[in-house]
Amino acid sequence: MSDLDTLKAEIKKLSARAMDAKMNLHDLSEELPINWDQILPTAQKAHEAFAELEKKRAELKKLEAA
C-alpha cells in the first residue's frame, strides 16, 4: 500500500473516532445535569480527536499536492 493509501485509511479511522467523540459529547449534553463532571474530559477527548484528524487531513492535502 502506498503512503497515500495508508494515510487515507488512517484518516478514515480518525474520522470515525472523531465522530464517536462528538456523539459522546452530544449524548452527555442531553443528560445534563447528570454527569456534569464529565464535561471537561469528554470535551478534551473530542478536541484531541478532531485536532488529530485535521492534522492528518493537512498531511494528505500536502502529499496530494506534491
N, C-alpha and C positions, 0 to 999 in steps of 0.2 A: 504494500500500500504506500502511496506517495505521501509526502509531508502534507500536501493539500488535503488529501482524503483523510488522513489521520486527524488533522485539525478540525475538519468538518464534523467528524464523528465525535470529537471531544466537545465541540460546540453544541452538538445535539444533546449530549448528556448533560452539559452545563445548563442548557436551556430548560430541560426537564427538571433539574434540581432547583433552578430559579423559580419556575412556575410552582413547584411544590412549596417552596418557602413563601411565595406570595400567597398561596392559598392558606397556609398555616397562619399567616398574619391576618388574613381576611377572616378566617374562622375564629381566631382569638378575638378580633374586634367585635364580632357578633355576639360573643359570650360575655362581654364586659358588663358589669364589673367583676365577674368571676375571673380568676386567674390574672388580674391586672398586673401582678408582679412579674408576669412572663412577657410583658410588652417589650421591654428592652432586649432581652436575649433573643426573642423571636424576630424582632426587627433587625437586630445585628446580623442574624443568620441570613435574612433576606437581603440585606445590604451587601454582605460579603458574596453571596451567590450572584447577584446582579453585577457587582464590580468585576468579579472573575469572568463572567460571561462577556461583558463589554470589552475587557482586555483581550480575550481570545478573538472576538469579532474584529477588533482593530488589527490584530496579528494577521487574521485571514485576509482582510482588506489589503494590507501591505503586501502579503505574499501574492495575492492575485494581481496586484498592480505591477509586480516585478517581472 
